[in-house]
Amino acid sequence: MSDHNALIGIPRFIELEINKHTAPLLARIAELEKRVNELESAPQPERHKTGLLRFLTGGGA
């Protein structure tokens, strides 16, 4: 029975490991998306500096 419980725990362990590594990446992506949105809604002089960023994120050049 303990072998069965150990096998059930493996997927949970894998899920926790994946979450441990992906959570910081997802948080960083959210920060970058927020910053892109701020820059895209900025006045024109500021937007000029972000042309490459908009191009790279699919917003055009």
GIGILIN-V442501 format. One record per run of one state. SS is the DSSP state (alpha for helix, beta for strand, coil for the rest). FROM is the first residue (numbers start at 1). TO is the last residue. If there is no record, write none. Layout:
ss=SS from=FROM to=TO
ss=SS from=FROM to=TO
This chain:
ss=coil from=1 to=1
ss=alpha from=2 to=40
ss=coil from=41 to=43
ss=alpha from=44 to=49
ss=coil from=50 to=50
ss=alpha from=51 to=56
ss=coil from=57 to=61
